[in-house]
Amino acid sequence: MGLDMFAWSVAQEDVIDDFTITKRDDSYPEVCYWRKHYSLHKWMEALYRSRGGEQVSFNCIPVRLYPEDLQRLEQDIKAQIVSRDDPNDAERDLLFVEEAQIIISQGRAIYYDSWW
């Protein structure tokens, strides 16, 4: 057992709020999948809490990512605030940020979710 993490592309009509989408299944296109990327998960939890998220356990809670969140994430990856041991992982995370920004510019939403 471990931490599985996902980013999904969600149609605007399925967006309810920053933490809620209409379906909780795997029908949304997956943008990225991470495994045991704890610093990224902690970053996402801090984002959740900054938006008023109150669940004690940050597990199975979608969090919407806006362009300004992705810009800050990109900065934090480059500053190694969000990091892993392998430098290739940072490149992969930056590719996610780039792809997510494109998807948002096309009118869809991006949500992060995780499963312990």
MODELLER restraints for C-alpha pairs under 7 A, 6 or more apart:
rsr = mdl.restraints
at = mdl.atoms
rsr.add(forms.Gaussian(group=physical.xy_distance, feature=features.Distance(at['CA:2:A'], at['CA:36:A']), mean=6.45, stdev=0.5))
rsr.add(forms.Gaussian(group=physical.xy_distance, feature=features.Distance(at['CA:2:A'], at['CA:116:A']), mean=5.61, stdev=0.5))
rsr.add(forms.Gaussian(group=physical.xy_distance, feature=features.Distance(at['CA:3:A'], at['CA:35:A']), mean=5.81, stdev=0.5))
rsr.add(forms.Gaussian(group=physical.xy_distance, feature=features.Distance(at['CA:3:A'], at['CA:36:A']), mean=4.78, stdev=0.5))
rsr.add(forms.Gaussian(group=physical.xy_distance, feature=features.Distance(at['CA:3:A'], at['CA:114:A']), mean=7.00, stdev=0.5))
rsr.add(forms.Gaussian(group=physical.xy_distance, feature=features.Distance(at['CA:3:A'], at['CA:115:A']), mean=5.89, stdev=0.5))
rsr.add(forms.Gaussian(group=physical.xy_distance, feature=features.Distance(at['CA:3:A'], at['CA:116:A']), mean=4.65, stdev=0.5))
rsr.add(forms.Gaussian(group=physical.xy_distance, feature=features.Distance(at['CA:4:A'], at['CA:34:A']), mean=6.12, stdev=0.5))
rsr.add(forms.Gaussian(group=physical.xy_distance, feature=features.Distance(at['CA:4:A'], at['CA:35:A']), mean=4.80, stdev=0.5))
rsr.add(forms.Gaussian(group=physical.xy_distance, feature=features.Distance(at['CA:4:A'], at['CA:36:A']), mean=6.33, stdev=0.5))
rsr.add(forms.Gaussian(group=physical.xy_distance, feature=features.Distance(at['CA:4:A'], at['CA:114:A']), mean=5.61, stdev=0.5))
rsr.add(forms.Gaussian(group=physical.xy_distance, feature=features.Distance(at['CA:4:A'], at['CA:115:A']), mean=5.22, stdev=0.5))
rsr.add(forms.Gaussian(group=physical.xy_distance, feature=features.Distance(at['CA:4:A'], at['CA:116:A']), mean=6.41, stdev=0.5))
rsr.add(forms.Gaussian(group=physical.xy_distance, feature=features.Distance(at['CA:5:A'], at['CA:33:A']), mean=5.66, stdev=0.5))
rsr.add(forms.Gaussian(group=physical.xy_distance, feature=features.Distance(at['CA:5:A'], at['CA:34:A']), mean=4.98, stdev=0.5))
rsr.add(forms.Gaussian(group=physical.xy_distance, feature=features.Distance(at['CA:5:A'], at['CA:35:A']), mean=6.07, stdev=0.5))
rsr.add(forms.Gaussian(group=physical.xy_distance, feature=features.Distance(at['CA:5:A'], at['CA:113:A']), mean=5.89, stdev=0.5))
rsr.add(forms.Gaussian(group=physical.xy_distance, feature=features.Distance(at['CA:5:A'], at['CA:114:A']), mean=4.25, stdev=0.5))
rsr.add(forms.Gaussian(group=physical.xy_distance, feature=features.Distance(at['CA:5:A'], at['CA:115:A']), mean=6.41, stdev=0.5))
rsr.add(forms.Gaussian(group=physical.xy_distance, feature=features.Distance(at['CA:6:A'], at['CA:32:A']), mean=5.71, stdev=0.5))
rsr.add(forms.Gaussian(group=physical.xy_distance, feature=features.Distance(at['CA:6:A'], at['CA:33:A']), mean=4.58, stdev=0.5))
rsr.add(forms.Gaussian(group=physical.xy_distance, feature=features.Distance(at['CA:6:A'], at['CA:34:A']), mean=6.35, stdev=0.5))
rsr.add(forms.Gaussian(group=physical.xy_distance, feature=features.Distance(at['CA:6:A'], at['CA:112:A']), mean=5.68, stdev=0.5))
rsr.add(forms.Gaussian(group=physical.xy_distance, feature=features.Distance(at['CA:6:A'], at['CA:113:A']), mean=5.29, stdev=0.5))
rsr.add(forms.Gaussian(group=physical.xy_distance, feature=features.Distance(at['CA:6:A'], at['CA:114:A']), mean=6.07, stdev=0.5))
rsr.add(forms.Gaussian(group=physical.xy_distance, feature=features.Distance(at['CA:7:A'], at['CA:30:A']), mean=5.97, stdev=0.5))
rsr.add(forms.Gaussian(group=physical.xy_distance, feature=features.Distance(at['CA:7:A'], at['CA:31:A']), mean=5.29, stdev=0.5))
rsr.add(forms.Gaussian(group=physical.xy_distance, feature=features.Distance(at['CA:7:A'], at['CA:32:A']), mean=5.15, stdev=0.5))
rsr.add(forms.Gaussian(group=physical.xy_distance, feature=features.Distance(at['CA:7:A'], at['CA:33:A']), mean=6.57, stdev=0.5))
rsr.add(forms.Gaussian(group=physical.xy_distance, feature=features.Distance(at['CA:7:A'], at['CA:110:A']), mean=6.61, stdev=0.5))
rsr.add(forms.Gaussian(group=physical.xy_distance, feature=features.Distance(at['CA:7:A'], at['CA:111:A']), mean=5.49, stdev=0.5))
rsr.add(forms.Gaussian(group=physical.xy_distance, feature=features.Distance(at['CA:7:A'], at['CA:112:A']), mean=4.42, stdev=0.5))
rsr.add(forms.Gaussian(group=physical.xy_distance, feature=features.Distance(at['CA:7:A'], at['CA:113:A']), mean=6.37, stdev=0.5))
rsr.add(forms.Gaussian(group=physical.xy_distance, feature=features.Distance(at['CA:8:A'], at['CA:28:A']), mean=5.98, stdev=0.5))
rsr.add(forms.Gaussian(group=physical.xy_distance, feature=features.Distance(at['CA:8:A'], at['CA:29:A']), mean=5.68, stdev=0.5))
rsr.add(forms.Gaussian(group=physical.xy_distance, feature=features.Distance(at['CA:8:A'], at['CA:30:A']), mean=4.57, stdev=0.5))
rsr.add(forms.Gaussian(group=physical.xy_distance, feature=features.Distance(at['CA:8:A'], at['CA:31:A']), mean=5.25, stdev=0.5))
rsr.add(forms.Gaussian(group=physical.xy_distance, feature=features.Distance(at['CA:8:A'], at['CA:110:A']), mean=5.59, stdev=0.5))
rsr.add(forms.Gaussian(group=physical.xy_distance, feature=features.Distance(at['CA:8:A'], at['CA:111:A']), mean=5.31, stdev=0.5))
rsr.add(forms.Gaussian(group=physical.xy_distance, feature=features.Distance(at['CA:8:A'], at['CA:112:A']), mean=6.54, stdev=0.5))
rsr.add(forms.Gaussian(group=physical.xy_distance, feature=features.Distance(at['CA:9:A'], at['CA:28:A']), mean=6.08, stdev=0.5))
rsr.add(forms.Gaussian(group=physical.xy_distance, feature=features.Distance(at['CA:9:A'], at['CA:29:A']), mean=5.43, stdev=0.5))
rsr.add(forms.Gaussian(group=physical.xy_distance, feature=features.Distance(at['CA:9:A'], at['CA:30:A']), mean=6.38, stdev=0.5))
rsr.add(forms.Gaussian(group=physical.xy_distance, feature=features.Distance(at['CA:9:A'], at['CA:31:A']), mean=6.33, stdev=0.5))
rsr.add(forms.Gaussian(group=physical.xy_distance, feature=features.Distance(at['CA:9:A'], at['CA:108:A']), mean=6.37, stdev=0.5))
rsr.add(forms.Gaussian(group=physical.xy_distance, feature=features.Distance(at['CA:9:A'], at['CA:109:A']), mean=5.76, stdev=0.5))
rsr.add(forms.Gaussian(group=physical.xy_distance, feature=features.Distance(at['CA:9:A'], at['CA:110:A']), mean=4.90, stdev=0.5))
rsr.add(forms.Gaussian(group=physical.xy_distance, feature=features.Distance(at['CA:9:A'], at['CA:111:A']), mean=6.77, stdev=0.5))
rsr.add(forms.Gaussian(group=physical.xy_distance, feature=features.Distance(at['CA:10:A'], at['CA:28:A']), mean=6.05, stdev=0.5))
rsr.add(forms.Gaussian(group=physical.xy_distance, feature=features.Distance(at['CA:10:A'], at['CA:108:A']), mean=5.67, stdev=0.5))
rsr.add(forms.Gaussian(group=physical.xy_distance, feature=features.Distance(at['CA:10:A'], at['CA:109:A']), mean=4.97, stdev=0.5))
rsr.add(forms.Gaussian(group=physical.xy_distance, feature=features.Distance(at['CA:10:A'], at['CA:110:A']), mean=6.04, stdev=0.5))
rsr.add(forms.Gaussian(group=physical.xy_distance, feature=features.Distance(at['CA:11:A'], at['CA:108:A']), mean=5.01, stdev=0.5))
rsr.add(forms.Gaussian(group=physical.xy_distance, feature=features.Distance(at['CA:11:A'], at['CA:109:A']), mean=6.26, stdev=0.5))
rsr.add(forms.Gaussian(group=physical.xy_distance, feature=features.Distance(at['CA:12:A'], at['CA:108:A']), mean=5.64, stdev=0.5))
rsr.add(forms.Gaussian(group=physical.xy_distance, feature=features.Distance(at['CA:12:A'], at['CA:109:A']), mean=6.24, stdev=0.5))
rsr.add(forms.Gaussian(group=physical.xy_distance, feature=features.Distance(at['CA:14:A'], at['CA:21:A']), mean=5.51, stdev=0.5))
rsr.add(forms.Gaussian(group=physical.xy_distance, feature=features.Distance(at['CA:14:A'], at['CA:22:A']), mean=5.07, stdev=0.5))
rsr.add(forms.Gaussian(group=physical.xy_distance, feature=features.Distance(at['CA:15:A'], at['CA:21:A']), mean=4.81, stdev=0.5))
rsr.add(forms.Gaussian(group=physical.xy_distance, feature=features.Distance(at['CA:15:A'], at['CA:22:A']), mean=6.54, stdev=0.5))
rsr.add(forms.Gaussian(group=physical.xy_distance, feature=features.Distance(at['CA:16:A'], at['CA:22:A']), mean=6.68, stdev=0.5))
rsr.add(forms.Gaussian(group=physical.xy_distance, feature=features.Distance(at['CA:18:A'], at['CA:63:A']), mean=5.74, stdev=0.5))
rsr.add(forms.Gaussian(group=physical.xy_distance, feature=features.Distance(at['CA:18:A'], at['CA:64:A']), mean=4.95, stdev=0.5))
rsr.add(forms.Gaussian(group=physical.xy_distance, feature=features.Distance(at['CA:19:A'], at['CA:61:A']), mean=6.57, stdev=0.5))
rsr.add(forms.Gaussian(group=physical.xy_distance, feature=features.Distance(at['CA:19:A'], at['CA:62:A']), mean=5.12, stdev=0.5))
rsr.add(forms.Gaussian(group=physical.xy_distance, feature=features.Distance(at['CA:19:A'], at['CA:63:A']), mean=4.95, stdev=0.5))
rsr.add(forms.Gaussian(group=physical.xy_distance, feature=features.Distance(at['CA:19:A'], at['CA:64:A']), mean=6.44, stdev=0.5))
rsr.add(forms.Gaussian(group=physical.xy_distance, feature=features.Distance(at['CA:20:A'], at['CA:62:A']), mean=6.51, stdev=0.5))
rsr.add(forms.Gaussian(group=physical.xy_distance, feature=features.Distance(at['CA:32:A'], at['CA:96:A']), mean=6.56, stdev=0.5))
rsr.add(forms.Gaussian(group=physical.xy_distance, feature=features.Distance(at['CA:39:A'], at['CA:82:A']), mean=5.29, stdev=0.5))
rsr.add(forms.Gaussian(group=physical.xy_distance, feature=features.Distance(at['CA:39:A'], at['CA:83:A']), mean=6.24, stdev=0.5))
rsr.add(forms.Gaussian(group=physical.xy_distance, feature=features.Distance(at['CA:40:A'], at['CA:82:A']), mean=5.62, stdev=0.5))
rsr.add(forms.Gaussian(group=physical.xy_distance, feature=features.Distance(at['CA:45:A'], at['CA:58:A']), mean=6.47, stdev=0.5))
rsr.add(forms.Gaussian(group=physical.xy_distance, feature=features.Distance(at['CA:48:A'], at['CA:63:A']), mean=6.39, stdev=0.5))
rsr.add(forms.Gaussian(group=physical.xy_distance, feature=features.Distance(at['CA:59:A'], at['CA:114:A']), mean=5.86, stdev=0.5))
rsr.add(forms.Gaussian(group=physical.xy_distance, feature=features.Distance(at['CA:59:A'], at['CA:115:A']), mean=5.68, stdev=0.5))
rsr.add(forms.Gaussian(group=physical.xy_distance, feature=features.Distance(at['CA:59:A'], at['CA:116:A']), mean=6.45, stdev=0.5))
rsr.add(forms.Gaussian(group=physical.xy_distance, feature=features.Distance(at['CA:60:A'], at['CA:113:A']), mean=5.95, stdev=0.5))
rsr.add(forms.Gaussian(group=physical.xy_distance, feature=features.Distance(at['CA:60:A'], at['CA:114:A']), mean=5.22, stdev=0.5))
rsr.add(forms.Gaussian(group=physical.xy_distance, feature=features.Distance(at['CA:60:A'], at['CA:115:A']), mean=5.35, stdev=0.5))
rsr.add(forms.Gaussian(group=physical.xy_distance, feature=features.Distance(at['CA:61:A'], at['CA:113:A']), mean=5.75, stdev=0.5))
rsr.add(forms.Gaussian(group=physical.xy_distance, feature=features.Distance(at['CA:61:A'], at['CA:114:A']), mean=6.92, stdev=0.5))
rsr.add(forms.Gaussian(group=physical.xy_distance, feature=features.Distance(at['CA:62:A'], at['CA:111:A']), mean=5.87, stdev=0.5))
rsr.add(forms.Gaussian(group=physical.xy_distance, feature=features.Distance(at['CA:62:A'], at['CA:112:A']), mean=5.42, stdev=0.5))
rsr.add(forms.Gaussian(group=physical.xy_distance, feature=features.Distance(at['CA:62:A'], at['CA:113:A']), mean=4.49, stdev=0.5))
rsr.add(forms.Gaussian(group=physical.xy_distance, feature=features.Distance(at['CA:63:A'], at['CA:111:A']), mean=5.22, stdev=0.5))
rsr.add(forms.Gaussian(group=physical.xy_distance, feature=features.Distance(at['CA:63:A'], at['CA:112:A']), mean=5.18, stdev=0.5))
rsr.add(forms.Gaussian(group=physical.xy_distance, feature=features.Distance(at['CA:63:A'], at['CA:113:A']), mean=6.51, stdev=0.5))
rsr.add(forms.Gaussian(group=physical.xy_distance, feature=features.Distance(at['CA:64:A'], at['CA:110:A']), mean=5.78, stdev=0.5))
rsr.add(forms.Gaussian(group=physical.xy_distance, feature=features.Distance(at['CA:64:A'], at['CA:111:A']), mean=4.30, stdev=0.5))
rsr.add(forms.Gaussian(group=physical.xy_distance, feature=features.Distance(at['CA:64:A'], at['CA:112:A']), mean=6.42, stdev=0.5))
rsr.add(forms.Gaussian(group=physical.xy_distance, feature=features.Distance(at['CA:65:A'], at['CA:110:A']), mean=5.47, stdev=0.5))
rsr.add(forms.Gaussian(group=physical.xy_distance, feature=features.Distance(at['CA:65:A'], at['CA:111:A']), mean=5.76, stdev=0.5))
rsr.add(forms.Gaussian(group=physical.xy_distance, feature=features.Distance(at['CA:67:A'], at['CA:101:A']), mean=6.31, stdev=0.5))
rsr.add(forms.Gaussian(group=physical.xy_distance, feature=features.Distance(at['CA:70:A'], at['CA:97:A']), mean=5.91, stdev=0.5))
rsr.add(forms.Gaussian(group=physical.xy_distance, feature=features.Distance(at['CA:74:A'], at['CA:94:A']), mean=6.33, stdev=0.5))
rsr.add(forms.Gaussian(group=physical.xy_distance, feature=features.Distance(at['CA:74:A'], at['CA:97:A']), mean=6.60, stdev=0.5))
rsr.add(forms.Gaussian(group=physical.xy_distance, feature=features.Distance(at['CA:76:A'], at['CA:82:A']), mean=5.68, stdev=0.5))
rsr.add(forms.Gaussian(group=physical.xy_distance, feature=features.Distance(at['CA:77:A'], at['CA:83:A']), mean=6.27, stdev=0.5))
rsr.add(forms.Gaussian(group=physical.xy_distance, feature=features.Distance(at['CA:77:A'], at['CA:90:A']), mean=6.49, stdev=0.5))
rsr.add(forms.Gaussian(group=physical.xy_distance, feature=features.Distance(at['CA:83:A'], at['CA:90:A']), mean=6.46, stdev=0.5))
rsr.add(forms.Gaussian(group=physical.xy_distance, feature=features.Distance(at['CA:100:A'], at['CA:110:A']), mean=6.60, stdev=0.5))
rsr.add(forms.Gaussian(group=physical.xy_distance, feature=features.Distance(at['CA:104:A'], at['CA:110:A']), mean=6.89, stdev=0.5))
